């Protein structure tokens, strides 16, 4: 065979490593070889076991020789001429063990005990020869050779195994003519890791032990050998001129074993085996691998491998290619024949895999495959009754129990793999519905629903992780199960018939496009979702499969139905809809894929709905938050895609809320010629951290007189967003110049001239300002609206009021010089040449008045105080008449009537008497004259008396 030459390159490596040991001895060696060739054509290998000699071929090339590779010659005198140059046989250590009926079939061998003080290279060879029809098995029980492979393993020939090692040869064809150099090499071993179990490929095994240490004990290794019958490696009829080719006919052997040629020992390299199983008509072949251990070179098995074909030859359909370690590998043929091939590569690396062992069966009782409808499904080759059903784009079909319409057989397991589409353009789910009949007998049992037979259903891809113990449903009994819908594109059913004869079942399946959108599509399978306020007040929705790309050629509708006293608000959080047009601007020129938003109305007394478009959006320019109109019955969002390219789509939120009677801002404006509108909290930010609900909703409806229009000038504008980079997802200002058309949508800071100055198409203009809950706030906006005359009056374009000089707007003459620029941007003619009256500040006037009054009050108080002080100073009494004033109080003379002469005279007489008699304490006159007269006369008399 080709295997005879597989190790030449390997021994070339060995010889190269050893040449350095014999370079000094090459001349004597050549001379010795020459003399030996002349004297003895053949030399023999000594066998102390039998005392006989076995011929040994000489090495073919002198330059390949080294002391380590020489076998010990029987002509020992020749070696004694230069004993330092070669491995020596003193004392003799080779052994040859031959199987015989008179000797035990098994035993043990151990390492030789050698003394080698000169540290010569010593080599001992152990040869095991089996009888015809036998094999040799060798198992190492102890192994403690001195030396360590580089990685601690037993990988091939390594420089680390220099001073002591063991070589193994298991593919010796003829033990009587041994050429170890050209024999397949089984590996070199040293250290403490022994070779694995070895079984001869033919009838012989040779191990060669080398050491150059000073002493060797028998504890270095211990191996047990065994001669056994090799007939188990022959199965069926051997194929001529092959090492391990067999043909197995069911007529001769319906069941049996098959295995690698040296199982359970390490299998050989560079071999090819085949096993062809041929059954009768109606039979199927079953292979069950009880052990499987091949070298693993990758998932595609590029080195050692098993291939199985569903037929008699290599052109039959391939069931599979296998390598590495396999567990519970069972293969069924679809028909009556099956071919298995086993091949290994030639390589230097030492691999110690044991191969495989399996059993085969031919039987007519295996499941007939006619219950699998070939149009809808296909049988999975290699299985008994598994089937695979693949979607053909929203296709449908029916699955049946084995042997349907007849009862199924016991002790069978069939799996149904139902897979929908899943790629860049498609994603489907599976809808499964049982009908007509469902009979899987079940015995009552407490801990399980199904004690014997069952149908398990998996919806989450458990089969990919081989997690068949975690089904989503386990069904049995006679009740039709409910409709089942998978969570993704995979639905798997595993049917186990149990130990009793059962009934039958069938179910229809349907592949539906899976959109991965919250909610339930209506109708099923269509991308149409309805969100009712009665079910949920808020939530989210998204484009199909977001954040993955949405499919092409798709139309999805999202309808939101508020209660009659509610409105719905929608805000977009992420937005990326494909557009190939680089000139797309916000809400314009979307031609490939787009999102449209509609208000939905239902006219009174009508069953049909009417839609009004709010805007079309694409690219990354997200729509602004939008709220359904008070008179609308809801909102509708529509995504449309074409058949070219896709994008990630969008994610948005919705919220149903009560209609606000009093809004944050806005209102109906009528019977006015102009006005000013602005965002909440102007000029501060329109949204602040103190606001619990971050969203504002403002609506202004401006009505002017017939044949007039509304001019809106947004003189200051700063709203979150950027209409050319990301759209207006957080806040937006919408202006309807025409209530029957889509509005102008504004955000950002730098408005164009057309956006700064807007004129209504009729006498009505609507303006709205909305923010989303995630708005962070900005300065907002302020605008001036003015009633202007329509240029297309029945009487012609004639302005009888005030004509703006630059913008040519005709405004009311009442707006002239009102300190408001009503003519719009760039035109201040209505405020030019105005005589401005002095402005009167009421607060300042009040302040000045209060100040003057305070000063006058203070002056009067000071004057009164000084006057009183002066009077007191002028009316002071002398000391000697002071007593006359004690206890007396007289009235002022100005209050006394001048005609009362008698009273004056009486008072005067009294005062004179008081001055001379000191009897002023008498107050008898006070009642007559009155207090003020008495007091005045008293003071006058006192002044007169003082002068006297």
Secondary structure, DSSP 8 states (H G I E B T S, - for coil): -GGGGTTHHHHHHHHHHHHHHHGGGHHHHHHHHHHHHHH-S-EEEE-TTTS-EEEE---S-GGG--TTT---BS-HHHHHTTTTSS-B-SS---EEEE--TTS-SEEEEE---EE-TT---EEEEEEEE--TTEEEEEEEEEE--S---TTSS--SS-TT-SSEEEEEEEEES-TTSB-GGGS----EE-TT-----EE-SSSEEEEEEEE-SSEE-GGGEEEEEEEEE-GGG--SEE-TT-SEEEEEETTT-SEEEEE-TTTTS---SS-EEEEEEE--TT-EEEEEEEEEE-----TT--SSEEEEESSSSTTS-EEEEE-SB-SS-EEE-SSSEEEEEEE----SS-----EEEEEEEEES-S--GGGS-TTT-EE-TBSSS-EEEE-SSS-EEEEE-TTTTS---SS-EEEEEEE--BSSS-BEEEEEEEEEEE-B-----SS-S-SS-EEEEE-S-GGGGT-TT--SEEE-BSS----EE-SSSEEEEEEE-TTS----EEEEEEEEE----SS-BSSTTSSEEEEETTT-SEEEEESTTTTS---SS-EEEEEEE--TTEEEEEEEEEEEB----TT--TTS---SSEEEEEEEE--TT-SS-EEEEEEEE-BT-B---EE--TT-SEEEEEEE--SS----EEEEEEEEEE--SS-SEEEEE-S-SEEEEE-TTTTS-SS-TT-SS---EEEEEEE--TTEEEEEEEEEEEBS-BTTTTB-SSEEEEEESSTTS--EEE-BS---HHHHEEE-SSSEEEEEEEE-TT-----EEEEEEEEEE-S--TT-S--SSEE-TTT--EE-GGGTTSSS-TT-TT--GGGTT--------HHHHHHHHHHHHHHHHHHHHHHHHHHHHHHHHHT---STTGGGGTT---B-GGGS-TT-HHHHHHHHHHHHHHHHH--TT--TTHHHH-HHHHHHHHHHHHHHHHH-
